[in-house]
Amino acid sequence: MTKHADANALHAPHQTIPAELLQKADKILFVAHLALGDFTYMQACFKAFSEAFPHIKIHLWVDEVRRTYDFRQWKHLQKYVVFDWLKTCPMFDKLYTRTYSPFVLRDSIKEARAENYPIVVSFGLARRPMYARMVRKISPKGFVVAMTKRVRFYDLRKHMIYGALDAAIPVYSHDRTLHVSDIYANWFTGLFGIQVPKDKRVPTMDVPQEWKDGAVRQLQQWNIAAKAGRTRPLVFLNAFSKPPERSWPLANVTELVRRMQAEPKWADADFIINTLPELWDSTQAEVQASGVPRIRLFSAHDHFFQLPAMLEQSDLIITVETSIMHLANAVRVPVVAMMRQINPEWAPIDAANTNIIYTPEHDDWIDKISVDTVMEFLHIPMGSAPRFTPYQLQRMAG
């Protein structure tokens, strides 16, 4: 029997980490290579844990998978945007964020070892043997759990690494209709015997007031009214992803704006195009060359919360499959999300505020979605577009 996330509920009999150990423990270390999308959905699980075990302090190790000896990259890696968000979350008593080089990694491991953690859990999906070895190094005598995978019988090194763990976490279910929030919730149920109700898995975000005020000031500079007193809609468009192959052509974005402005509903709308800092100049040049009016460029140059603050001020968000589509759900703004069919478990969870446009074919990239298709979806009532890919529907029918 599993329990809801409260201090008085019962523990599941088959949970991985013994209930007696959880009762005695004063702290726990979670290790993860968290991207924004990961934390958007995993935050509900951490909250559930903190409510179920208020006597246990939660320490979080955010591992940098791009760790490098190249000192030229260190300054950039130190400013990982998810750190800004994590620092505002009261459920974490300690954060480890200095893992961007082998040198600071060594110092962080030394610091963590001094804590004598009774429980360490790794959610490291990539390089699983490395994380299994790391967490045992951090806690030589504690109860250590990590992700594993099948090992060939002759790979003695990995057998020894995984054999040093106290328990392992099943990685993914074979049920491809599960949402990533279901997967994360299942991990916490299996580990700790706590249940994260589905209605608690919808992401939330409390944008600090200083960044809300900053977004309003930016809009005023653009002669756009704040949301509360606005008469013309504001549309936030994001076509850029760090991997270029997951981006939508900027020419499509300006053509989409042109087409939207030709319709009565959007004739007076203002548009914000989000861009990456390193692409600001090229984006500005292409937008200016298009001649499309009422477009402003935006980028969160200074702080992570600049982005959700501006999203919160928008009336509609149109984006490719980046963290922005999940943040849109977190700030409760309707979103049209362009997604590949290959990762449907990452679809935005708030069905009522989301319309998903999948690529025509399973292996297509985002650029195969046409402007015509996006315009068609803008005429579909929010929340009524199909949420499942053809492959998922086939599996469910079978």
C-alpha positions in Angstrom: 0.0 0.0 0.0 1.4 3.3 -1.0 0.7 6.6 0.7 -0.1 10.2 -0.2 2.6 12.7 0.6 1.8 13.5 4.2 3.5 12.8 7.4 0.8 10.5 8.8 0.3 8.2 5.8 1.6 4.6 5.7 4.7 3.4 3.8 4.6 0.9 0.9 5.8 -2.6 2.0 8.0 -3.1 -1.0 9.8 0.3 -1.1 13.4 0.2 -2.0 14.7 2.3 0.9 13.7 0.7 4.3 11.2 2.7 6.3 13.3 2.3 9.4 16.2 4.0 7.7 14.0 6.9 6.6 12.7 7.3 10.1 16.2 7.6 11.5 17.9 9.6 8.7 18.4 13.3 9.2 19.4 14.1 5.6 19.5 12.7 2.1 21.5 13.6 -1.0 19.9 13.4 -4.4 22.2 13.4 -7.4 20.9 14.4 -10.8 21.9 16.1 -14.0 18.8 18.4 -14.0 17.7 20.3 -17.1 14.9 22.8 -16.7 12.4 20.4 -18.1 13.5 17.7 -15.6 13.1 19.9 -12.6 9.8 21.3 -13.9 8.3 17.9 -13.3 10.5 16.5 -10.6 9.8 19.4 -8.3 6.5 17.8 -7.3 8.3 14.7 -6.2 10.8 16.6 -4.1 7.9 18.5 -2.5 6.1 15.3 -1.8 9.2 13.9 -0.2 9.7 17.0 2.0 6.1 16.8 3.2 6.2 13.0 3.9 9.6 13.2 5.7 9.8 16.7 7.2 12.6 15.6 9.5 14.9 14.8 6.6 16.9 17.7 5.1 17.1 17.5 1.3 20.5 18.2 -0.3 20.7 18.3 -4.1 23.7 17.7 -6.2 23.2 19.1 -9.8 25.8 17.4 -11.9 27.2 19.1 -15.0 27.3 16.5 -17.8 29.4 19.0 -19.9 32.2 18.9 -17.3 35.4 19.8 -19.0 39.1 20.6 -18.5 38.7 23.5 -21.0 38.9 26.5 -18.7 37.4 28.7 -21.4 34.0 27.1 -20.9 33.9 27.2 -17.1 32.5 30.7 -16.8 29.5 29.7 -18.9 29.0 26.4 -17.1 29.0 28.1 -13.7 25.8 30.0 -14.7 23.6 27.1 -15.4 20.1 28.7 -15.5 18.4 26.0 -13.4 20.5 27.2 -10.4 18.5 30.4 -10.3 15.3 28.5 -9.8 16.6 26.0 -7.4 17.9 28.7 -5.0 14.4 29.9 -4.5 13.0 26.5 -3.6 12.6 26.2 0.2 12.6 22.4 0.2 16.4 22.2 -0.5 18.7 22.8 2.5 21.9 22.5 0.5 22.8 22.7 -3.2 26.0 21.4 -4.8 26.5 23.3 -8.0 30.3 23.3 -8.5 30.8 20.3 -10.8 31.7 22.0 -14.0 35.4 20.9 -14.0 37.3 17.9 -12.7 39.0 20.1 -10.3 35.9 21.6 -8.6 34.3 18.2 -8.8 37.0 16.8 -6.6 36.4 19.5 -4.0 32.6 19.0 -4.1 33.0 15.2 -3.6 35.2 15.9 -0.6 32.7 18.3 0.8 29.9 15.8 0.3 31.8 13.0 1.9 32.2 15.1 5.1 28.4 15.1 5.4 28.3 11.3 6.1 25.1 10.9 4.2 23.0 8.0 5.4 21.1 7.9 2.1 22.3 8.9 -1.4 20.1 8.5 -4.5 21.3 9.1 -8.0 19.0 9.8 -10.9 21.9 9.9 -13.4 20.6 8.4 -16.6 23.6 9.1 -18.8 26.9 7.5 -17.8 25.2 5.3 -15.2 28.4 3.4 -14.1 30.1 6.8 -13.5 27.2 7.9 -11.2 27.0 4.6 -9.4 30.7 4.8 -8.6 30.4 8.5 -7.6 27.6 8.1 -5.1 29.4 5.2 -3.4 32.5 7.4 -3.2 30.4 10.1 -1.7 28.9 7.8 0.9 31.1 4.8 1.6 28.9 3.5 4.4 25.5 4.9 3.6 22.5 3.3 1.7 23.3 4.1 -1.9 20.9 3.8 -4.8 21.5 4.5 -8.5 20.3 3.9 -12.0 21.7 0.7 -13.6 21.3 -1.2 -16.9 21.8 -4.7 -18.1 25.5 -5.7 -18.1 27.2 -8.3 -20.3 28.3 -11.2 -18.2 32.0 -10.6 -19.0 32.0 -6.9 -18.1 33.5 -7.4 -14.7 34.2 -3.7 -14.1 30.5 -2.7 -14.3 29.4 -5.8 -12.3 31.7 -4.6 -9.5 30.4 -1.0 -9.7 26.8 -1.9 -9.7 27.4 -4.6 -7.1 28.6 -1.9 -4.6 25.1 -0.4 -4.6 22.6 -1.2 -2.0 19.7 -1.0 -4.6 19.0 0.0 -8.1 16.3 2.2 -9.7 14.3 0.8 -12.8 14.9 3.4 -15.5 11.9 3.6 -17.7 8.6 1.7 -18.1 8.0 0.0 -21.4 4.6 1.7 -21.4 5.2 4.5 -24.0 1.9 6.2 -23.0 3.3 7.3 -19.7 4.2 10.9 -19.2 7.6 11.8 -17.8 5.9 13.1 -14.6 4.4 9.6 -14.2 7.9 8.1 -14.5 9.4 10.4 -11.9 6.4 9.8 -9.6 6.9 6.0 -10.0 10.5 6.4 -9.0 9.6 8.1 -5.8 6.9 5.6 -5.0 9.3 2.7 -5.5 12.1 4.3 -3.5 10.2 5.8 -0.6 6.6 4.5 -0.7 5.2 7.9 -1.3 2.6 8.7 -3.9 2.5 12.0 -5.9 -1.2 12.5 -7.0 -1.7 13.3 -10.6 -3.2 16.7 -9.8 0.0 17.6 -7.9 2.2 16.8 -10.9 1.2 19.9 -12.9 4.2 22.2 -12.7 4.0 25.4 -10.7 6.3 28.4 -10.4 6.4 31.4 -8.1 8.1 34.1 -10.1 9.8 36.6 -7.6 8.1 40.0 -7.7 11.3 41.8 -8.8 11.3 39.9 -12.0 7.6 40.3 -12.5 8.2 44.1 -12.2 11.1 43.9 -14.6 8.9 42.2 -17.2 6.3 45.0 -16.9 9.0 47.7 -17.2 10.3 46.0 -20.4 6.8 45.9 -21.9 6.3 49.6 -21.0 9.6 50.4 -22.9 8.0 48.6 -25.9 4.8 50.6 -25.4 2.9 47.4 -24.6 0.5 47.4 -21.6 0.9 45.0 -18.7 -1.4 42.0 -18.9 -3.9 43.2 -16.4 -4.7 46.3 -18.4 -4.1 45.1 -21.9 -6.6 45.3 -24.8 -4.3 43.9 -27.5 -3.1 40.3 -27.3 0.6 39.5 -26.8 2.1 36.4 -28.4 5.4 35.0 -27.3 7.2 32.9 -30.0 10.2 30.7 -29.5 11.7 28.9 -32.5 15.1 28.2 -31.0 16.5 25.2 -29.3 20.2 24.6 -28.3 20.5 21.7 -30.8 19.8 23.5 -34.1 18.1 20.5 -35.6 15.3 20.9 -33.0 14.7 24.6 -34.0 12.1 26.0 -36.4 13.4 28.3 -39.2 13.2 31.9 -38.3 11.8 32.6 -41.8 8.8 30.5 -40.7 8.4 32.6 -37.6 8.2 35.9 -39.4 5.8 34.4 -42.0 3.6 33.1 -39.2 3.5 36.5 -37.6 2.6 38.0 -41.0 -0.2 35.5 -41.5 -1.5 36.0 -38.0 -1.6 39.8 -38.4 -3.8 39.2 -41.5 -6.5 37.7 -39.4 -9.0 39.8 -37.3 -8.2 38.0 -34.0 -4.5 38.9 -34.2 -4.6 42.1 -36.4 -3.6 44.3 -33.4 -1.5 41.8 -31.6 2.1 42.4 -30.4 4.7 39.7 -30.9 7.8 38.8 -28.9 10.4 36.6 -30.5 12.7 34.8 -28.1 16.2 34.2 -29.2 19.5 32.9 -27.8 22.0 35.5 -26.6 24.6 34.3 -29.1 22.0 34.6 -32.0 20.7 38.1 -31.1 22.4 40.0 -33.9 21.6 37.5 -36.6 17.9 37.2 -35.4 17.6 41.0 -35.3 18.9 41.4 -38.8 16.6 38.7 -40.2 13.5 40.1 -38.4 14.3 43.6 -39.7 14.8 42.3 -43.2 11.4 40.7 -43.1 9.6 44.0 -42.7 7.0 42.5 -40.4 5.8 45.2 -37.8 5.2 44.9 -34.1 7.9 42.3 -33.4 10.2 42.8 -30.4 13.2 40.6 -29.6 13.7 39.1 -26.2 16.4 37.1 -24.4 16.9 36.3 -20.8 20.4 37.8 -20.7 20.8 38.4 -16.9 18.7 35.9 -15.0 16.6 32.8 -15.5 13.5 34.4 -14.0 13.4 37.0 -16.8 12.0 34.3 -19.0 9.1 33.0 -16.9 8.2 36.5 -15.9 7.8 37.5 -19.6 6.0 34.2 -20.4 3.6 35.0 -17.5 2.8 38.4 -19.1 2.0 36.8 -22.5 -1.5 35.7 -23.7 -0.3 32.9 -26.0 3.0 31.0 -26.3 4.1 29.2 -29.5 7.2 27.2 -29.1 9.3 24.3 -30.2 10.1 21.5 -27.8 12.2 23.2 -25.2 11.7 24.0 -21.5 9.5 26.9 -22.5 6.6 24.7 -23.3 6.8 23.3 -19.8 7.3 26.7 -18.2 4.2 27.9 -20.1 2.2 25.3 -18.1 3.9 26.4 -14.9 2.8 30.0 -15.3 -0.6 29.0 -16.7 -0.4 30.5 -20.1 -1.9 28.7 -23.1 0.8 27.1 -25.3 1.0 25.7 -28.8 3.9 23.3 -28.8 5.7 21.9 -31.8 7.1 18.5 -31.0 8.8 15.5 -32.6 7.0 12.2 -32.4 10.0 10.5 -30.9 9.6 11.8 -27.3 5.8 12.1 -26.6 6.4 11.4 -22.9 7.7 15.0 -22.7 4.5 16.6 -23.9 3.3 19.5 -21.7 1.2 18.0 -19.0 -1.6 20.7 -18.7 -3.9 19.4 -21.4 -6.5 22.2 -21.0 -3.9 24.9 -21.8 -1.9 23.0 -24.4 -2.2 22.1 -28.1 0.5 19.9 -29.5 1.6 19.9 -33.1 3.5 16.7 -33.9 5.8 16.3 -36.9 4.2 14.6 -39.9 6.4 11.5 -39.6 7.9 9.7 -36.7 11.5 10.5 -37.6 10.9 14.1 -38.8 12.6 17.1 -37.3 10.7 20.2 -36.2 11.3 22.0 -39.5 8.9 19.6 -41.2 6.0 21.4 -39.5 4.7 24.0 -41.9 3.4 27.5 -41.2 0.0 26.3 -42.7 -0.1 23.6 -40.0 0.5 26.0 -37.2 -2.2 28.4 -38.5 -4.6 25.4 -38.6 -3.9 24.7 -35.0 -4.4 28.3 -34.0 -8.0 27.9 -35.0 -8.5 24.8 -32.8 -9.9 25.5 -29.4 -7.1 25.3 -26.7 -6.9 21.8 -25.2 -8.7 20.0 -28.0 -5.8 18.9 -30.3 -4.8 15.2 -30.0 -2.2 14.6 -27.3 -1.0 11.3 -28.5 1.2 10.4 -31.5 0.0 7.9 -34.1 2.3 5.3 -32.5 0.9 5.8 -29.1 -2.6 5.5 -30.3 -1.7 2.3 -32.1 -0.2 0.9 -28.9 -3.3 1.9 -26.9 -5.6 0.3 -29.4 -3.6 -2.9 -29.3 
